[in-house]
Amino acid sequence: MLNKIRDIKTKIFKGNSVWLLFICLFVFTSRLYFSTRIDLGRDDLGFFVVAQDVADGGIPYVTSWDHKGPLLYFILAPVIVLFGNSIFALRIFTTFYILVSIISVYFIAKRLFEGKTCLIPPLIYGLFFTSGNFNTKMSSAEILMMLPAIIAILCFINYMQNKKYPYMSLILCGFFSAAGIFIKATALFTVSICPVILILKKIRIRQYTWNVFLKELFCYTFGGLIISVFFVSYYAFHNSLPEFYHGFYEFNSKYVNFRSAGEGIRKLLKFLYRIIRKRNDFVTVLALVSLTLISLKKGYTSKQKNIAYFVIGLTLLSLLGVYWPKYMWDMYFIQMGLAFSLLIAFAISLLNINITGFNLKKSHAVIGILLSIVTIVDVAGFSNNYKHKNQEEKILYKISDYIATNTKKDETIFVLGGSNSIYFLSKRKAPTKYFHWPFHHGKKGEILQIKDATLKILSENKPKYFAYLKASRKVEYLEKFMLDNYHVEKRFNDYILYKVKEENRAE
């Protein structure tokens, strides 16, 4: 028995398991500090509200509206069912989700690289979520879409390397590709590396018959159709296919509003300059240096050549996912995490750095000590944040508690200019599915053309309260409606809570 334990211990410490554990612990503790915060980014609070509606039996695009893929809300909904309106639970869930992504990146790296080089991609990928440069502290759609995209690429590599059950790997590749797209549509660009390689393989290799090629495409497409048919059936069953089409496809097509190639490239270069110059993001700098090294390198072996084509292709396709939308927000750059991590690892592998004399036991001890110090600091910071909320968060909790106490479960509210967390924390809904201010009611929301419909719904079903943030951007038609039908009941610093006038409530 003791010999078996020693063998297991030796295997772990001679392998990469302990290093992977260090990486995961570092990412977990780094994110722990912020896990109690509410407004790390406005987008994810909207996701939480829709997911809360789904947990209560609602339907995305029908009873609550946001323009991401429906799978995003179905992933978050079980966390809300289990833990209620806990921001902390959702933040911790997101961190564990990232850890699973890191481990999946490691398995991709094991298929491509040897020795300790396969630890570089999970480390680089993990660093994306500790810097905070790309709004990575929040539970963004980009974070959630990347795990199925990574698993899809892992399945594809398994297929290409003739692992067990090859065609099942291709079916799973198609399934997880579609899963990523049904979280956020731009995942399409990252996972498209899989069919692109199949097509290039057919063009380049004469012995690669049409029979095999069509069989591969069928398996890949079949996997994607499984999840596609599920959502089409789900919305057909609820008689809401038009809402699904409009919310997920039509609106996103108009929202992207793709520009000319010249304008797009200028914006992309400006975006990259801002990330490097103003955000000082060393991962992006390393990736660009790595790309240069790979491009200049000569005398590739056959295996190295295949890896080079793969990582460069993945980088360019992922970059298209950032480039495609009209608005280039920082969180879009999370899509580059996988490509950059593999690109950097491949460039380092080309340098042939000899680490034979590296003392693993001593390095484990040093890293363990450093990680312990970081953990103590992060846990202390987390404990302080958990016990002592900042002023803005205290206000949001006070407003939410006040609304929950002074309303019945079926009574509605409307948050004008403030945080969507008020809906989530108070467990109260808006009378209209277009709750998400300012997205629905600002300039981007003009695509929806909802002004008249919103005023009609508000008039017919007046919310009991308007939570109004004084410092917010103006939406004149909503403000006018509020001032005509509501009076001030209570003030919470920059928030004013308006209550419906009794004479208007009965209308």
N, C-alpha and C positions, 0 to 999 in steps of 0.2 A: 504493500500500500504506500509506504514512504517513498519507494522507488518510483512509483507512478506519479506521485505528487511532485517529486524532483524533476521527472521527465517533463511534466506539464509546465513547471516553473521555468525550466531551461528553454523549452520551446517558445514560451511567451517572451522571455527576455532576450533570446537570440533573434526572434522575429521582429515584426513591426507592431504587434498588438499594443505594447506598452506605450509606444510613441503615438499611436492613433488615439489611445486613451488620454494622453497628455493634451493632444490637440483639442479633443472634445471637451475636456475639463476647462481648458483655457477659454474656449469660445463660450461655454456655459456660464462660467463665473464672470466673464466680461459683459455678457448680456444681462446677467442677474441684477446688476445695479439699476438698470432702467426698467425692469419688469413690472414695477408698480405704477409707472407713469401712465397718464391717460393720453394726452395729446402729443404723442411722438410724431404724428403725422395725421393730417385730416382724413386721408383716404380710408385707412383701415377702420376708423370709427363708423364710416358708412357701411363697410362690409359687415361689421359686427351687428349693426341694426338690422340689415337684411337677413343675416344668419339667425338673429334672434326671432325674426318673423317666421323664418323657415322652421325653427325649433317649435314655434307655436302653431304650426300647421299651414303657414303662408306659402305662397308660390313666388319665386323671384320673377320680376318684370310685371307681375300681375297685382300682388298685394303690397309689394315694396319694390322700388326700382333703383337699380344700379346697372352699369353697362359692362361689368366684367362677366366672365363665363359662369354658368350656374353651378358648376362643380365647386367653385370657390366657397360658396355659401353652404353647400352640403358638407364640406370638409370641416367648417367652423361650427356648424350647428350642433353636432354631438358634444362638443366641449361645453356649449351653453346649456344643453340638456343636463349634463352632469354637474356643472359648477355654477349655473345661474348667471347673473349679470356681473361676473368677475373679470375685470380687465386683466388682473394678475394671471388668472388661469389661461387666458388666451395668449398672453405674452410668453408664458412658460411653454405652452403648447407649441408656439412658433419656434422657440429655441430648440425644443426636442426635434421638431420637424427639420430644422437646419442641421442638427447632429446626424439625423438619418441621411440627409443629403451629403454630408461630409463623408460618411462611411461608404455611401454609394460611389462617390467620386474616387475614393481609395480603391474600390474594386475595379473601376475603369482603369486607373493608373497601373494596377497589378497586371492587367492584360497588355499594357503597352510598354512598361518600363521594368527594369530589374533593380534588385537591391533596395537601398534606401531612397532611390530616386522616386519610387512610387509613393513616398510620404509627402513629397513636395506639393502635388495637387490638392490633397485634403487640407494641408496647412494654408496654402494660398487662398483656397476657396473659403476656409474658415475665417481668414483675416478680412475678407469682404464684409463680414457681419460683426466685426468688432471696431472698425474705424469710425463708423457712423457717417462716412462720406456720401453714401448713396441712400439716405433715409432708411438704413438697414435695421434700425432699432424697432421700427414699427412692423406690423404684420402685413407686409405688402403683398400684392398679387404676384409680383415678380418672384418673391421668395417661395410662394406656394406652387407656382407653375414649374419651377426649376427641378423639384424632386422627380416628378413623373418624366420630365424631359431627360434627366440624368439616367433614370432607370431604363428609359427607352433606348438610349445610346449604349448602355451597358448590355442590354439584350441583343442589340444589333452587332456589337463587337463579339459577343459570344457566338452569334450565328456565323460571322465572317471567319472566326477561328475554329469553326467546326466542333464546338462544344456539344454536350449531350442535347438531344431533342432539338435539332437545328431549326426546323420549321415552327415549332412551338415558340422558340426564341423570337422568331420573326413576327409571329402573331402577337406576342406580348409587347414587342417593340411598337407595333401599330396601335395596340391598346393604350399603352402609356403615352405615346405621341399624342393621341386624341385627348387623353386625360389632361395633358399639359395645355393643349389648345382650349379645352373647355373650362380651364381656370382663367387663362388670359390668352387672347388670340395670337399675340406676338411670339408665343412659344413655337408657333409654326416654323419660324425661321431657324431656330436652333435644331429642332428635330428633323428638318428637311435634309440635313446632312445624310440621313439614312437612305431615302430614296435616290438622292443625287448620286451617292456612291454606287448603288445598284445600277443606275442608268449608265454611269461612266464605265462600270465593269462590263456592261453589255457592249458598249462602243469599242472598248480597248481589246477585249479578249475574244478571239474568233471562236474558240472552243466552247464559249459560254452560249449555249443554245437558247433559242426563243422559248422553248418548252420550259426550261429551268427559270428563265427570266420572268415569264408570265406567272409561273407558280409562286415565285418569290413575291411579286407584286400583289398577287391574290392574297397570300398569307398576311402581308403587311396591311393591305386594305381591309381585309376581314377583321383583323384585330381592332383597327380604327372604327369600323362600323359597329362593333359591339357596343361601345359607349355612346356612339352617335345615335344608334337606334334606341338605346335606353332613354336618352333625353327627349328625342322626338316623340317616343311613345308616352313619356311622362306628361309632356305638354299637350299631346293629343288627347290623352285621358282626361285632362283637366280643361279641355276645350279652350286652350290658350296658345295654340301654335302661332297665330299672328303676333301676339305679344312677345313670344320667344324670338321670332324672326326679327321683329323690330328692335328689341332690346339688345340682342347679341350680335346680329349681323348688320342690319340696316343702319342703326345709330352709329355703330363703330366705324362703318364705312364712311359716313359723313364726318364723323369726329376726326378721323385720320386726315382727311382732306389733303391727300399727298401732293407735295409741291414739285416743281421742276427739279431735275437732277442737279443742275448747277446751284440752285438755292439750297437744296438739301445738303450737298457736300460742304458748302460754306458754313451752314449751321452746324454740321457735324464736327468740322475742324475747330470751330469756335467753342463748341461744347467740350471737345477733348482738351483744348487749351485751358479752359476754365477748370477742368478736373485736375490737370497736372499743375497749373500755375497757382490757382487760388486754393484748391483743396489739398495740394501736395500729396496726391495719391501715388505712393511708391509702387503699388501693384501695377497700375497702368504704365508707369515709366518702365518697370521691369519687363512688362509684356511687349512694349514697343522695342526695347533693346533686344529682347529675345527674338522677335519677328525679324529684326535686322540681321541678327546672327544666323538665323535659320536660312534666310534668303541668300546670304553671302557664302555660306558653307558649301564646299565642293566635296566630291567623292563619297556620296552617300551609299550605304549598303542598300540592298533591296528592301529590308525591313524598315530602315530609317527613312527611306523615300516614301513608303506607304504612310508612316506616322506623320511625316512632314506634310504630305497632301491632306491628311485627315485634320491635323490641328490648325493648319492655315485655312482650310475650307470651313471648319467649324467656327473659327474666329470671324471670317468674313460674313458668313451667314448670320451669326449672332449679332454682328454689328449692324446688319440690315434691320434686325428687330428693334435696335435703338434708333436707327436712322429713319425708319418708315413713318412713324407718327409725326404729325405736324409740330407737336409740342414735345420737346426733349427734356423731360423731367429727370432729375438725378437718379431716382429709383429705377429708371429704365436700364441703367448701366449694370444692374445686378445680373442681367442676362449674360453679361460678358464673363461672369465668374468662372464657369466651367471651362470655357475656351482659353481664358487667360491662364488659369492654373495648369492646364495641360501644355500650353505653349511655353510657359516658363520652365516647367519640368523637362520638356524635350530639349530646350536650349541648354540647360544645365547638364543633361545627359551627354550632349555633344562635346562638352568640355573635358570629359573623362577625368573628373577629379577623383583622386585616390583617397579613400577614407579607411583603408585597411587598418591603419594604426589607431583608429579612433577607439578610445576606451569606453565601451558601452555602459559598463556598470557605473563608472564615475559620472558619465554624462547623465544617466538616469537619476543619480543622486542629486546632481546640480539642478537639473530641470525640475525634479521633485521639490527641492527647497524653494526655487524661484516661484513655482506654481503655487506652493503653499502660502508664500507671502502675498502673491496676487490674489489668491482665494480669500485670505483673511481680510485684505483691504476691500475687496469687492463685496464680501458678505457683510462687513461692517457698514459699507455704504448702502447696501440693500436694506439692512435692518433699520438704518436711519430713515431712508426713504419710505419704508413700509409703515413706520410708526409716526413719522412727521411729514405729512403731505405738504407740498408747496402751496403758496397762497391761491394760485389759480385753481389747483385741484380741490382745495378746501371749498372754494366757491361752487365748483361744479357739483360736488357731493351735497352741499347744503341746498342748492336749487333742486337737485334731483330728489332728495329726501323730502323737501317741502312739497314738491309736486305730487310725489307718491302718497304722501300723507293726506293731501287735500283733494285728491281725485279718486274716483272709482276706477276699476280696472278697464271698463269699457269707455271711459271718457278720454278724449284726445287732447293733445297739445301741439304747438307748433314752435319750432326753434328758429328764430330769425337772426342770422348773423353770428350765432354762437356754435358751440360744439355739439356734434351729433351724440356725444357721450350722454347728454341729458336724456335723450330718448332711451338709450341703452340702460343707464343706471336707474332711471325712474320706472322702467318697464312700461312706458306709455308711448302710444303710437300717434302719428300724424293722421289727420283725416284723409289726406291724399298720399298716394304711393310715392309722390315726388317730394320726399322729406329733405333731401340732401342739399342744404344751402351751403355755398352759393352755386354749386355745380348745376343744379336743376333750374335755378332762377336767375343765374348770372348770364354772361355773354355766351358761354359754351352751351348753356341750356336752351338757347334760342333755337337750336336744332330740333328740340322737342316740341316747340310751339305750344306751350302748356298754359300760357297766361290766362286765357279766358276759362279754360277748363278748371284751373286751380281756383280762381275766384268763385266760380260756380260751386265747386265742392266745399270751399270754406264758408260760403254763404249758407249752404244747405245744412252743413254739419259743422257749426262753429266750434273750434277747439276751446276748451275751458281756459287754457292759458296760452299766451305768447311769451316765450323767453327771448328777450331782445337784448342783443349786445350793442351798446351805444357806439363802440369804436368800429363797427362793421361797415362794409361797403353797402351802399343803399340799393334797395330794390323797391322802387317807388310804389308800384301797385300793391305790394304786400304791406308796406308801411302805412299807406293810406287806409287800407282795409282795417288794419290793426287800430289806428288812431280813431277811426270812425266808430268802431264797435267795442272797444276795450278801454279799460281805465287802469291806472297804475295801482297795483296791490302791494308790491314789496320791492325793495331794491337790494341787490347783492353786488356791491362794488360797481363794476362796469356793466353788470346785467340788471335789466329792469324786468320784473315779472308783471305782465299785463293780464288782467282777468276780464272775461267777457262781461259786458254790462247786462244786468238782469233783463232790461227791456228788449235787448237784442237776442238774448239766449233763447227765448221762447219762440222766435220767428221760425 
